[in-house]
């Protein structure tokens, strides 16, 4: 199980086409601080129907987009 699986399941259960989450909200969902390893794990989102469209270090947000199954 991936350490980011709680986030992927959260996205999957939300089902929104587009979703922007703050780093703070992601940390609430996963239970630890988001770090640079997220860049490695972000490709896993596709297994749950989402892609990572953008990461803003300035705004501390991550944009997700639902992808076709």
C-alpha positions as YAML, in Angstrom:
chain: A
units: angstrom
residues:
- id: 1
  name: UNK
  ca: [0.00, 0.00, 0.00]
- id: 2
  name: UNK
  ca: [1.27, 3.43, -0.96]
- id: 3
  name: UNK
  ca: [1.71, 6.02, 1.76]
- id: 4
  name: UNK
  ca: [-0.48, 8.31, -0.38]
- id: 5
  name: UNK
  ca: [-3.30, 5.81, -0.83]
- id: 6
  name: UNK
  ca: [-5.59, 7.67, 1.62]
- id: 7
  name: UNK
  ca: [-5.33, 10.70, -0.67]
- id: 8
  name: UNK
  ca: [-6.07, 8.69, -3.81]
- id: 9
  name: UNK
  ca: [-9.09, 7.10, -2.15]
- id: 10
  name: UNK
  ca: [-10.25, 10.53, -0.99]
- id: 11
  name: UNK
  ca: [-10.09, 11.83, -4.57]
- id: 12
  name: UNK
  ca: [-11.86, 8.75, -5.88]
- id: 13
  name: UNK
  ca: [-14.70, 9.12, -3.38]
- id: 14
  name: UNK
  ca: [-15.06, 12.85, -4.14]
- id: 15
  name: UNK
  ca: [-15.49, 12.25, -7.86]
- id: 16
  name: UNK
  ca: [-15.14, 15.92, -8.90]
- id: 17
  name: UNK
  ca: [-13.87, 16.71, -12.41]
- id: 18
  name: UNK
  ca: [-11.42, 19.28, -11.06]
- id: 19
  name: UNK
  ca: [-10.26, 19.56, -7.50]
- id: 20
  name: UNK
  ca: [-7.73, 21.87, -5.87]
- id: 21
  name: UNK
  ca: [-6.49, 20.86, -2.45]
- id: 22
  name: UNK
  ca: [-4.21, 22.83, -0.18]
- id: 23
  name: UNK
  ca: [-1.14, 21.16, 1.22]
- id: 24
  name: UNK
  ca: [-2.82, 21.51, 4.62]
- id: 25
  name: UNK
  ca: [-5.92, 19.59, 3.49]
- id: 26
  name: UNK
  ca: [-3.80, 16.88, 1.90]
- id: 27
  name: UNK
  ca: [-1.84, 16.55, 5.14]
- id: 28
  name: UNK
  ca: [-5.12, 16.16, 7.05]
- id: 29
  name: UNK
  ca: [-6.18, 13.36, 4.71]
- id: 30
  name: UNK
  ca: [-2.86, 11.46, 4.71]
- id: 31
  name: UNK
  ca: [-1.85, 12.12, 8.31]
- id: 32
  name: UNK
  ca: [1.66, 13.45, 7.66]
- id: 33
  name: UNK
  ca: [3.43, 16.40, 6.00]
- id: 34
  name: UNK
  ca: [3.52, 16.38, 2.22]
- id: 35
  name: UNK
  ca: [7.11, 16.39, 1.00]
- id: 36
  name: UNK
  ca: [9.18, 16.09, -2.18]
- id: 37
  name: UNK
  ca: [8.41, 12.36, -2.39]
- id: 38
  name: UNK
  ca: [4.94, 13.37, -3.59]
- id: 39
  name: UNK
  ca: [6.53, 14.03, -6.99]
- id: 40
  name: UNK
  ca: [7.41, 10.34, -7.22]
- id: 41
  name: UNK
  ca: [4.06, 9.09, -5.95]
- id: 42
  name: UNK
  ca: [1.80, 11.43, -7.94]
- id: 43
  name: UNK
  ca: [1.68, 9.02, -10.89]
- id: 44
  name: UNK
  ca: [-0.28, 6.60, -8.67]
- id: 45
  name: UNK
  ca: [-3.27, 8.94, -8.85]
- id: 46
  name: UNK
  ca: [-4.03, 7.56, -12.32]
- id: 47
  name: UNK
  ca: [-4.86, 4.19, -10.74]
- id: 48
  name: UNK
  ca: [-7.69, 5.97, -8.93]
- id: 49
  name: UNK
  ca: [-8.94, 7.97, -11.91]
- id: 50
  name: UNK
  ca: [-7.05, 11.24, -11.42]
- id: 51
  name: UNK
  ca: [-4.02, 13.08, -12.71]
- id: 52
  name: UNK
  ca: [-2.00, 15.74, -10.93]
- id: 53
  name: UNK
  ca: [-2.39, 18.79, -13.17]
- id: 54
  name: UNK
  ca: [-0.32, 21.24, -11.19]
- id: 55
  name: UNK
  ca: [1.55, 21.85, -7.98]
- id: 56
  name: UNK
  ca: [1.93, 25.41, -6.72]
- id: 57
  name: UNK
  ca: [4.65, 25.83, -4.16]
- id: 58
  name: UNK
  ca: [3.76, 29.51, -3.86]
- id: 59
  name: UNK
  ca: [0.07, 28.89, -3.09]
- id: 60
  name: UNK
  ca: [0.74, 25.51, -1.48]
- id: 61
  name: UNK
  ca: [-1.92, 23.77, -3.56]
- id: 62
  name: UNK
  ca: [-2.23, 20.73, -5.80]
- id: 63
  name: UNK
  ca: [-4.64, 20.59, -8.75]
- id: 64
  name: UNK
  ca: [-6.22, 17.26, -9.66]
- id: 65
  name: UNK
  ca: [-8.22, 16.37, -12.77]
- id: 66
  name: UNK
  ca: [-10.42, 13.32, -13.21]
- id: 67
  name: UNK
  ca: [-9.33, 11.21, -16.18]
- id: 68
  name: UNK
  ca: [-11.31, 8.81, -18.31]
- id: 69
  name: UNK
  ca: [-11.25, 5.24, -17.07]
...
